[in-house]
Amino acid sequence: MYETILSPMNYGGLTLKNRIIFAPTTMGLPQEELEARLRSIAAGGCAMIILGDVPVTKHGFGPSLFTKKGFAYYQRLAQIVHQEGCKICAQLHQSDSDLKAMLRYLPGLLTKRIDADQLRNLLNQQVGPYITNLPTHKVEQITHSFGPAALRAKEAGFDMVQVHGDRMCGSFSSSVYNSRTDQYGGTPEHRARFAVESIRSIRQYLPDFPIDYKLAVRQENPHYGNAGVLESELPIFVPLLEEAGVTSFHVTLANHSNLSDTIPPFNHPYFHGEGCFLTFCDQVRALTSLPICGVGGLSSPDFVEEQLRSGRIQCAAMSRQLIADPNWPNLVRDGQAAQIHRCIRCNQKCLGGMMTHQGVHCIYERKEST
Ligand SMILES: Cc1cc2nc3c(=O)[nH]c(=O)nc-3n(C[C@H](O)[C@H](O)[C@H](O)COP(=O)(O)O)c2cc1C
């Protein structure tokens, strides 16, 4: 009944045992809890976990691939996921938050005059000037750090890397934030240069390694997303990214507006439906024959099977659904789809948990007896 979901796939050179991928999800959990969470998601039967937000430089947010401790941390996560028969992909990213601006808001944050949402908005306002004024040699330093980071990720045991096309790649791509007048700004070709150089850097270090690209699409009418690539610019960006060495695309809405647009709840005014971002996949499909992974509100096995079977997408990524029930793939395989705890996209304890610094959880989670 779910033959396509359960069928293996050559995803940009990497063989996946089925079509279900855990979408990049920063958990905000202590290490032990994170390890247990990743183990349970891997054991639940998905083919690959994308580990969200792995910094490409030594001084980024989060553990670094370039320190002994950070490397050991990633190595351990890769081992845990592999032990459960699942592949793991590192989402390589560079933050576009201006650290200096952040320090300015620190007193307000500490005295609780600014909450997490307000801080996000304030930092978003700094993205444009930060990206526009970043000195060229620093830009090159960052794009050239993607290659060494990918190599370290491979050495730590990752099977694939994903270039995070939102964050700094997304801000450089976007005419909303990027007002540079050098070779990194202006025309869409110039705005794509940051991403293209980052991908080429990986290719230089790892000529045959699979490179997924999180393609963040910006929509007008109605306007959603500020970073990323305008729908009308996709015909320029997609071939450039492919030529640079990308082997698959993970397509979704661009960020830097409201987080509940890219992680939309069931009552979102526009993206409330199942498979809410798949129309962006259709546009990318017309421009490339590389595999495409869809994401966004995917949870019904029937719906997912239909999207895969029709060839609209080749893989289906889920974040909140696999947090709600990591066993989704195994239950589908075992003919027990009716037993799945279906995500209702309430965002209470996943996005809510992240925003209140309590870690990502789910309303279905059982309370451990003390
Ligand atoms: C708590 C949480 C954290 C997330 N962290 C990341 C991240 O680190 N990187 C990323 O690209 N997307 C991140 N996302 C977005 C997801 O990958 C996904 O695109 C989004 O949740 C929509 O898919 P879903 O409907 O299956 O949840 C996060 C989502 C959630 C809920």
Ligand as a Chemical Component Dictionary entry (heavy atoms), coordinates in Angstrom:
data_LIG
# 
_chem_comp.id                   LIG 
_chem_comp.type                 NON-POLYMER 
_chem_comp.pdbx_formal_charge   0 
_chem_comp.three_letter_code    LIG 
# 
loop_
_chem_comp_atom.comp_id 
_chem_comp_atom.atom_id 
_chem_comp_atom.alt_atom_id 
_chem_comp_atom.type_symbol 
_chem_comp_atom.charge 
_chem_comp_atom.model_Cartn_x 
_chem_comp_atom.model_Cartn_y 
_chem_comp_atom.model_Cartn_z 
_chem_comp_atom.pdbx_ordinal 
LIG C1  C1  C 0 11.751 23.115 16.701 1  
LIG C2  C2  C 0 12.172 23.257 15.274 2  
LIG C3  C3  C 0 13.520 23.553 14.978 3  
LIG C4  C4  C 0 13.921 23.680 13.641 4  
LIG N1  N1  N 0 15.261 23.893 13.362 5  
LIG C5  C5  C 0 15.654 23.987 12.068 6  
LIG C6  C6  C 0 17.050 24.086 11.746 7  
LIG O1  O1  O 0 17.930 24.032 12.598 8  
LIG N2  N2  N 0 17.385 24.223 10.442 9  
LIG C7  C7  C 0 16.445 24.250 9.451  10 
LIG O2  O2  O 0 16.813 24.399 8.287  11 
LIG N3  N3  N 0 15.118 24.114 9.723  12 
LIG C8  C8  C 0 14.718 23.969 11.005 13 
LIG N4  N4  N 0 13.391 23.769 11.283 14 
LIG C9  C9  C 0 12.392 23.716 10.170 15 
LIG C10 C10 C 0 12.095 22.272 9.745  16 
LIG O3  O3  O 0 13.225 21.668 9.157  17 
LIG C11 C11 C 0 10.908 22.188 8.758  18 
LIG O4  O4  O 0 11.266 22.837 7.576  19 
LIG C12 C12 C 0 9.616  22.806 9.282  20 
LIG O5  O5  O 0 9.393  22.442 10.626 21 
LIG C13 C13 C 0 8.398  22.365 8.459  22 
LIG O6  O6  O 0 8.290  20.957 8.463  23 
LIG P1  P1  P 0 7.242  20.134 9.394  24 
LIG O7  O7  O 0 5.879  20.600 9.020  25 
LIG O8  O8  O 0 7.501  18.692 9.041  26 
LIG O9  O9  O 0 7.553  20.435 10.829 27 
LIG C14 C14 C 0 12.963 23.568 12.614 28 
LIG C15 C15 C 0 11.640 23.241 12.930 29 
LIG C16 C16 C 0 11.244 23.057 14.237 30 
LIG C17 C17 C 0 9.828  22.667 14.540 31 
# 
loop_
_chem_comp_bond.comp_id 
_chem_comp_bond.atom_id_1 
_chem_comp_bond.atom_id_2 
_chem_comp_bond.value_order 
_chem_comp_bond.pdbx_ordinal 
LIG C1  C2  SING 1  
LIG C2  C3  SING 2  
LIG C2  C16 DOUB 3  
LIG C3  C4  DOUB 4  
LIG C4  N1  SING 5  
LIG C4  C14 SING 6  
LIG N1  C5  DOUB 7  
LIG C5  C6  SING 8  
LIG C5  C8  SING 9  
LIG C6  O1  DOUB 10 
LIG C6  N2  SING 11 
LIG N2  C7  SING 12 
LIG C7  O2  DOUB 13 
LIG C7  N3  SING 14 
LIG N3  C8  DOUB 15 
LIG C8  N4  SING 16 
LIG N4  C9  SING 17 
LIG N4  C14 SING 18 
LIG C9  C10 SING 19 
LIG C10 O3  SING 20 
LIG C10 C11 SING 21 
LIG C11 O4  SING 22 
LIG C11 C12 SING 23 
LIG C12 O5  SING 24 
LIG C12 C13 SING 25 
LIG C13 O6  SING 26 
LIG O6  P1  SING 27 
LIG P1  O7  DOUB 28 
LIG P1  O8  SING 29 
LIG P1  O9  SING 30 
LIG C14 C15 DOUB 31 
LIG C15 C16 SING 32 
LIG C16 C17 SING 33 
# 
